[in-house]
Amino acid sequence: MEVGQNEFNGVKDADILIVLSPHGRGTHTEFGMAIAFNKKIYLCHIDDTYFKCDDNTSAFYWLPQVNQFVGNIDDIVNMLLNTYSKMP
């Protein structure tokens, strides 16, 4: 129960949620919580597998607060650093 509560609080208290796919156990729970808490979400995958309109995607991946990102981990880190280093 303590782990679950800590993970819940982590999503609730976060400024953004970064989802690296392929996903692990609980990822979509955290993703759904972030949507409910109206968090900005970065959904990241090495290619566009999850961002096509087919059986690999979810309707929730297309919500306005979900930012789809294709690239490797270095690309993702650089994009986030560039985005958030410009904020006051």
N, CA, C and O of each residue as an XYZ file, in Angstrom:
352
protein
N       0.813     -1.182      0.000
C       0.000      0.000      0.000
C       0.868      1.262      0.000
O       0.530      2.253     -0.648
N       1.978      1.222      0.723
C       2.854      2.396      0.800
C       3.424      2.752     -0.571
O       3.480      3.928     -0.930
N       3.844      1.753     -1.335
C       4.383      1.999     -2.682
C       3.306      2.632     -3.557
O       3.572      3.609     -4.258
N       2.101      2.089     -3.521
C       1.008      2.648     -4.310
C       0.713      4.086     -3.940
O       0.495      4.924     -4.814
N       0.704      4.380     -2.636
C       0.444      5.750     -2.191
C       1.558      6.690     -2.631
O       1.291      7.819     -3.042
N       2.805      6.232     -2.547
C       3.931      7.061     -2.992
C       3.866      7.342     -4.487
O       4.148      8.457     -4.926
N       3.497      6.336     -5.266
C       3.378      6.547     -6.709
C       2.219      7.484     -7.025
O       2.342      8.344     -7.898
N       1.103      7.332     -6.334
C      -0.032      8.233     -6.498
C       0.395      9.672     -6.206
O       0.127     10.577     -6.996
N       1.060      9.876     -5.069
C       1.514     11.219     -4.694
C       2.523     11.767     -5.688
O       2.536     12.964     -5.973
N       3.371     10.887     -6.216
C       4.350     11.334     -7.201
C       3.695     11.914     -8.442
O       4.117     12.960     -8.937
N       2.670     11.245     -8.945
C       1.958     11.763    -10.120
C       1.196     13.028     -9.748
O       1.226     14.013    -10.486
N       0.519     13.006     -8.614
C      -0.280     14.167     -8.184
C       0.589     15.407     -8.008
O       0.164     16.508     -8.359
N       1.789     15.251     -7.475
C       2.666     16.379     -7.171
C       3.566     16.793     -8.333
O       4.220     17.833     -8.263
N       3.608     15.998     -9.392
C       4.504     16.275    -10.520
C       4.023     17.472    -11.342
O       2.826     17.747    -11.425
N       4.971     18.167    -11.937
C       4.633     19.227    -12.882
C       4.275     18.636    -14.241
O       3.358     19.107    -14.914
N       5.008     17.601    -14.634
C       4.774     16.915    -15.908
C       4.948     15.417    -15.677
O       5.530     14.991    -14.679
N       4.432     14.629    -16.617
C       4.669     13.188    -16.600
C       5.358     12.823    -17.906
O       4.880     13.170    -18.986
N       6.467     12.131    -17.806
C       7.183     11.642    -18.980
C       6.997     10.131    -19.024
O       7.414      9.419    -18.111
N       6.368      9.648    -20.091
C       6.126      8.223    -20.266
C       7.070      7.720    -21.342
O       6.970      8.123    -22.501
N       7.982      6.845    -20.965
C       8.890      6.218    -21.911
C       8.328      4.854    -22.261
O       8.072      4.038    -21.376
N       8.138      4.605    -23.528
C       7.602      3.310    -23.917
C       8.690      2.504    -24.626
O       9.600      3.109    -25.192
N       8.642      1.186    -24.625
C       7.476      0.402    -24.240
C       7.211      0.538    -22.746
O       8.123      0.764    -21.951
N       5.962      0.396    -22.393
C       5.492      0.665    -21.048
C       5.697     -0.528    -20.129
O       5.711     -1.680    -20.562
N       5.853     -0.221    -18.858
C       5.942     -1.265    -17.848
C       4.644     -1.367    -17.075
O       3.670     -0.674    -17.371
N       4.643     -2.212    -16.114
C       3.458     -2.437    -15.285
C       3.066     -1.150    -14.561
O       3.902     -0.544    -13.890
N       1.843     -0.736    -14.684
C       1.353      0.462    -13.999
C       1.455      1.740    -14.794
O       0.913      2.765    -14.381
N       2.129      1.707    -15.915
C       2.349      2.931    -16.677
C       1.040      3.583    -17.104
O       0.884      4.797    -16.978
N       0.110      2.799    -17.601
C      -1.150      3.390    -18.045
C      -2.000      3.870    -16.875
O      -2.833      4.760    -17.049
N      -1.811      3.307    -15.697
C      -2.486      3.832    -14.513
C      -1.971      5.228    -14.214
O      -2.757      6.149    -13.991
N      -0.647      5.389    -14.207
C      -0.052      6.702    -13.970
C      -0.433      7.675    -15.076
O      -0.698      8.847    -14.809
N      -0.461      7.198    -16.310
C      -0.859      8.017    -17.453
C      -2.288      8.523    -17.259
O      -2.558      9.708    -17.454
N      -3.197      7.637    -16.877
C      -4.584      8.021    -16.638
C      -4.724      8.991    -15.477
O      -5.518      9.929    -15.539
N      -3.957      8.769    -14.421
C      -3.980      9.698    -13.291
C      -3.513     11.083    -13.724
O      -4.099     12.091    -13.330
N      -2.458     11.131    -14.535
C      -1.943     12.423    -15.001
C      -2.990     13.141    -15.850
O      -3.117     14.363    -15.768
N      -3.732     12.405    -16.656
C      -4.810     13.011    -17.429
C      -5.859     13.584    -16.471
O      -6.296     14.723    -16.634
N      -6.255     12.799    -15.484
C      -7.272     13.243    -14.527
C      -6.810     14.456    -13.723
O      -7.614     15.328    -13.393
N      -5.518     14.513    -13.408
C      -4.966     15.660    -12.679
C      -4.620     16.823    -13.610
O      -4.109     17.850    -13.164
N      -4.901     16.656    -14.904
C      -4.649     17.674    -15.927
C      -3.169     18.083    -15.989
O      -2.836     19.265    -16.079
N      -2.302     17.081    -15.940
C      -0.855     17.307    -16.053
C      -0.456     17.344    -17.523
O      -1.124     16.752    -18.371
N       0.613     18.027    -17.812
C       1.207     17.969    -19.150
C       1.942     16.634    -19.238
O       2.693     16.264    -18.335
N       1.714     15.918    -20.339
C       2.267     14.579    -20.495
C       3.108     14.518    -21.763
O       2.696     14.998    -22.819
N       4.278     13.927    -21.647
C       5.120     13.636    -22.801
C       5.140     12.128    -22.964
O       5.674     11.403    -22.125
N       4.552     11.670    -24.053
C       4.511     10.244    -24.374
C       5.590      9.995    -25.416
O       5.482     10.468    -26.547
N       6.627      9.258    -25.044
C       7.831      9.127    -25.859
C       8.049      7.684    -26.310
O       7.924      6.741    -25.529
N       8.375      7.546    -27.578
C       8.685      6.228    -28.130
C       9.739      6.406    -29.222
O       9.810      7.456    -29.861
N      10.545      5.386    -29.427
C      11.653      5.442    -30.381
C      11.170      5.645    -31.825
O      11.884      6.222    -32.645
N       9.954      5.168    -32.130
C       9.384      5.375    -33.465
C       7.900      5.715    -33.316
O       7.415      5.900    -32.200
N       7.188      5.798    -34.424
C       5.790      6.238    -34.358
C       4.791      5.084    -34.206
O       3.616      5.232    -34.542
N       5.250      3.952    -33.706
C       4.406      2.768    -33.534
C       3.088      3.084    -32.832
O       2.032      2.627    -33.270
N       3.137      3.854    -31.756
C       1.943      4.125    -30.967
C       1.171      5.353    -31.439
O       0.127      5.684    -30.876
N       1.667      6.017    -32.450
C       1.058      7.275    -32.872
C       0.388      7.172    -34.236
O       0.242      8.171    -34.941
N      -0.011      5.980    -34.598
C      -0.768      5.745    -35.818
C      -2.176      5.333    -35.398
O      -2.369      4.821    -34.296
N      -3.127      5.546    -36.243
C      -4.510      5.151    -35.925
C      -4.704      3.677    -36.238
O      -5.280      3.319    -37.265
N      -4.211      2.815    -35.331
C      -4.366      1.372    -35.489
C      -4.501      0.735    -34.103
O      -4.737      1.440    -33.121
N      -4.358     -0.557    -34.017
C      -4.567     -1.268    -32.755
C      -3.468     -1.029    -31.719
O      -3.617     -1.471    -30.580
N      -2.379     -0.354    -32.061
C      -1.302     -0.092    -31.112
C      -1.499      1.195    -30.321
O      -0.763      1.449    -29.368
N      -2.471      2.004    -30.697
C      -2.636      3.302    -30.057
C      -3.810      3.278    -29.085
O      -4.546      2.295    -28.999
N      -3.964      4.353    -28.373
C      -5.088      4.551    -27.462
C      -5.686      5.919    -27.761
O      -4.957      6.854    -28.093
N      -6.981      6.044    -27.649
C      -7.629      7.341    -27.878
C      -7.070      8.402    -26.936
O      -7.033      9.583    -27.281
N      -6.640      7.988    -25.756
C      -6.111      8.940    -24.783
C      -4.777      9.543    -25.205
O      -4.393     10.602    -24.707
N      -4.065      8.881    -26.120
C      -2.792      9.426    -26.609
C      -3.005     10.705    -27.419
O      -2.046     11.416    -27.717
N      -4.238     10.996    -27.771
C      -4.555     12.115    -28.662
C      -5.187     13.289    -27.925
O      -5.636     14.242    -28.562
N      -5.232     13.240    -26.603
C      -5.775     14.362    -25.843
C      -4.835     15.560    -25.923
O      -3.635     15.387    -26.139
N      -5.366     16.780    -25.751
C      -4.536     17.988    -25.918
C      -3.354     18.086    -24.958
O      -2.338     18.683    -25.313
N      -3.452     17.521    -23.754
C      -2.337     17.623    -22.813
C      -1.262     16.564    -23.034
O      -0.250     16.539    -22.333
N      -1.490     15.683    -24.023
C      -0.516     14.639    -24.338
C       0.318     15.081    -25.526
O      -0.204     15.335    -26.611
N       1.614     15.167    -25.306
C       2.564     15.535    -26.349
C       3.279     14.282    -26.811
O       4.017     13.665    -26.044
N       3.067     13.907    -28.049
C       3.717     12.714    -28.598
C       5.128     13.093    -29.047
O       5.339     14.122    -29.690
N       6.080     12.241    -28.695
C       7.466     12.509    -29.071
C       8.108     11.234    -29.588
O       8.052     10.185    -28.945
N       8.713     11.342    -30.751
C       9.414     10.210    -31.367
C      10.908     10.512    -31.333
O      11.344     11.571    -31.784
N      11.691      9.573    -30.795
C      13.133      9.741    -30.777
C      13.759      8.859    -29.715
O      13.069      8.174    -28.960
N      15.089      8.892    -29.672
C      15.791      8.106    -28.659
C      15.881      8.916    -27.364
O      15.474     10.077    -27.324
N      16.403      8.317    -26.335
C      16.428      8.960    -25.018
C      17.205     10.276    -25.041
O      16.819     11.226    -24.360
N      18.286     10.350    -25.808
C      19.048     11.599    -25.898
C      18.219     12.705    -26.537
O      18.263     13.851    -26.089
N      17.458     12.369    -27.586
C      16.583     13.352    -28.231
C      15.521     13.857    -27.253
O      15.219     15.049    -27.205
N      14.964     12.935    -26.480
C      13.922     13.289    -25.523
C      14.483     14.223    -24.456
O      13.874     15.245    -24.141
N      15.631     13.877    -23.904
C      16.264     14.711    -22.875
C      16.558     16.098    -23.430
O      16.268     17.096    -22.771
N      17.127     16.179    -24.623
C      17.441     17.477    -25.217
C      16.192     18.307    -25.456
O      16.194     19.512    -25.203
N      15.115     17.678    -25.944
C      13.871     18.397    -26.180
C      13.331     18.959    -24.872
O      12.925     20.120    -24.816
N      13.324     18.148    -23.822
C      12.806     18.610    -22.542
C      13.668     19.716    -21.944
O      13.146     20.692    -21.405
N      14.984     19.563    -22.040
C      15.877     20.602    -21.527
C      15.675     21.913    -22.283
O      15.648     22.984    -21.675
N      15.534     21.833    -23.596
C      15.291     23.037    -24.397
C      13.952     23.672    -24.065
O      13.840     24.897    -24.021
N      12.943     22.857    -23.833
C      11.608     23.368    -23.512
C      11.577     24.037    -22.149
O      11.060     25.144    -22.005
N      12.134     23.360    -21.147
C      11.998     23.844    -19.782
C      13.114     24.768    -19.330
O      12.972     25.411    -18.289
N      14.211     24.866    -20.055
C      15.264     25.827    -19.682
C      14.859     27.241    -20.066
O      15.452     28.199    -19.569
N      13.874     27.401    -20.930
C      13.406     28.712    -21.361
C      12.315     29.262    -20.466
O      11.887     30.404    -20.634
N      11.861     28.457    -19.514
C      10.792     28.899    -18.608
C      11.382     29.738    -17.472
O      12.514     29.508    -17.045
N      10.606     30.711    -16.989
C      11.100     31.546    -15.876
C      11.244     30.782    -14.592
O      11.647     31.351    -13.578
